[in-house]
């Protein structure tokens, strides 16, 4: 097995930064942009390239988009360039494809003091880590500004809660398998907006042991005559490998996602894999014969172990299955839940609803300081896991129900029942109006809205503010360092 060497962060500015690729759409003109704009003119030596497919232009970055991409001006057009920071002068390859312009960072001429050099050579492809080129302070400022801008109509957010060691934090990793042009087996992540696999051996945000196991599996495939699945031909066996790691327990789950249930030589394969990695506690075979982008299929078979792992969060023990929704970064999740529960001002007597409760994490944690907790979740498997976790932790005051949380709250209101606090943690798309109107009908005194997408959160907060609530506190948490994603908690209180 070939391991990628960790080259460490390079502090010298003399070494040229590697070329970084990213498709870029033209930005609409921004009349309010205050930062200095670049001249945007290609060097004299490159003027002869006009009329060809691409041009090398020397530009200066004037700002950042909300996706963390650098903004440049070239021939009167505002374009986005991945991995470029404000104030930096750079050579950028500009090409046109249809109505849109593509950009590729060729070379940074004058690096910013905010630049951090990635520790792995392949990271110039920027897969999964859109702002790894920013140092810790720059990432903190960037994410704070994103939240401040989104939450401006509702008040001033608190300072963002960051992570002490913003690496190796993911407890769930998925790698896709395929063949390169030389017919060699590769594993990695899809490039942005495509199904092209970018080979990766190590990620700065993945659990190191998870990446190591995936590389072991890739190295074993040839000797076991195991072919990666080909989406175009429908041939092959292995599509993905999913690894879950219990950060506190040390337990490890390996899920082999295959196109067929026929696994030739599986016993020998499992024996060889566990010989190399005895730390693996369970192995599953998941069958995915669909043509969509979902990683896991509906069929599942336990090949080794009990089929689940356990981990500890906020002093409680949770059982996690392959399909469980469990927060990716447990270190920051504890900080997030602690602040959310503090904002709810629980006294041990309130009735709480945990909407979108998943496997019951926040409901069970909040239950230690509440009178009664009602968790509602549409996914049957998640409710089953939540009930099991409730019994595992001896929670006497927590009950979980399968169903639509909005309909559940309407029924409560119809029976004259009430809730003091509602915790809501919807998907990235946010809540729909049906749920929000149900929340308004129930009239809880406080709503703690946890969001992984501040844009949809701002939309939902606007609805709640129009319908009898006010935002009294906003707390961003950096759950996903090295990426543009940021979690945000908003506390709403009913207007008296």
C-alpha positions, 0 to 999 in steps of 0.5 A: 500500500502506498501512503501519501506523505504529509508534507506539512504546511509550507511557510515559505512564499518562495515556492509557487503554489500549485495550479488549482482547477475550478469551473467558474460562472460569471458573477453579476456586476456588483455596484456596491463592491468596495474592494479594489478591482484589478486591472484584469489585463493579460500580460503583453506576452500573452496578448497573442493568445486572444482568439484561442480557447484560453488566455493567461491573465495577470489579475488581482483578487478584489474579494470573496464570494459566499462560497469562498471563491476569489473575485477578479475582473477581466476585460470588464467581467467579474469572474470567480476563481477557486483558491484565490484570496483578496489582495493576491496577484495571480496568473489565471487561465481564462477560457469560455464555454458557451455563455460561461467562463472557466477559470484555473489558478495557474500561479499565485505571484504575491501570496496573502498573509491569510494563505495556508498551504495544504499538506497534501499535494493532490489537494490542488483539486480542492475536492471537499475542502473549498477553503483549505487554502485559508489559515485558521484566522481567515476561515474564522473571519470568512464564516463570521462574515457569512453569518453576519450578512445572512442574519443582519435582519435579525440581529448581531450574531455572537462570535463563531465557536471554532475548533481547536484542532480543525483536522481529521474530524469526520467520523463518516467517510465515503469513497467512490471506486473506479478505473482510470484511463490506464485501467488502474483501480482508483478511489476518491471523491467526485469532482464538483458537478460531475461524476469524474473521480478525483483520486485521493489517498488522504484527506485533512478532514477524514479520520486517518484510520478510515482513509487507511482502511480504504487504501487497504481495500483498494490494494486488495481488490486486484488479488481478489479479482474485484472490479469497481463498478462502471456507471456507464456499462453497468459492469463491475462490483464495488461502487463505494466504501463507507467507513464510520468511526466511533471517535470515543469508543474506537469502534469502526464500521466498514460498509462495502457498497456493491452493485450485486449481492454476489460476493465471491470470496467474501470470507477470505476477503473479510479475513484478510481485511481484518488481519490488516485492520483488527480494529474493525468491529463490524463489516456490512455489504450494502446492495445498491443497484440503482442509477441515482446518486444515492450512496446506500441501497435498501438491501443490507447484510452483516458480514462480520460483527453486530452491524452497528457501532456505538459512540459517546456524545455529551455523556450519552451512548448512541448506537449507530447503524450504516444509515443513521444520521449522526453528526459528522463532527462529534467534538463540535457537536458537543459545543453546538448542543451545549450552546443550544440547550443553554439558549433554551434556558431549560429548568427541568420542568418544560415540555420539549419537542425535538422535531426532525429528531433523527436517532434522538441525539439532541432530544436525549441530551436535552432530556437530562434538563427537561420535564418531558421530551417528544421526538418526532421523525419521519424516517422509520429506521431513525425512530427505531434507532432513537427508541433503542438509544433511549432505552440504552441511556435509561431515559424515562422522560423521552418518547419518540414517534414516527410521523410528520412533525408539523402534523404532530404539532397541529394535532397537539394544538387541536387537543389543547396541548402545548410545548414550552420549547421546540428544537428543530434541525431540518435538512439543508433545504430548511423547513417548508411553510406547512411545518412553520405554520404548524409551529406557529399554531402550537405557539411554543415559548421558545424555538431553537433553530439549528441549521446547516444552511444559513440561507434557508434558515434566514428565509424560515426566520423571516416567516416566524418573525412575521408570525409572532416571534422575535430572534433574541440570540444567534450563535454560529458554530464551525462544524466543518473546518476547511469547508465553506459550510457553517452551522448556525443556532438561532433562538426565537421567543414568542412576542408578549 
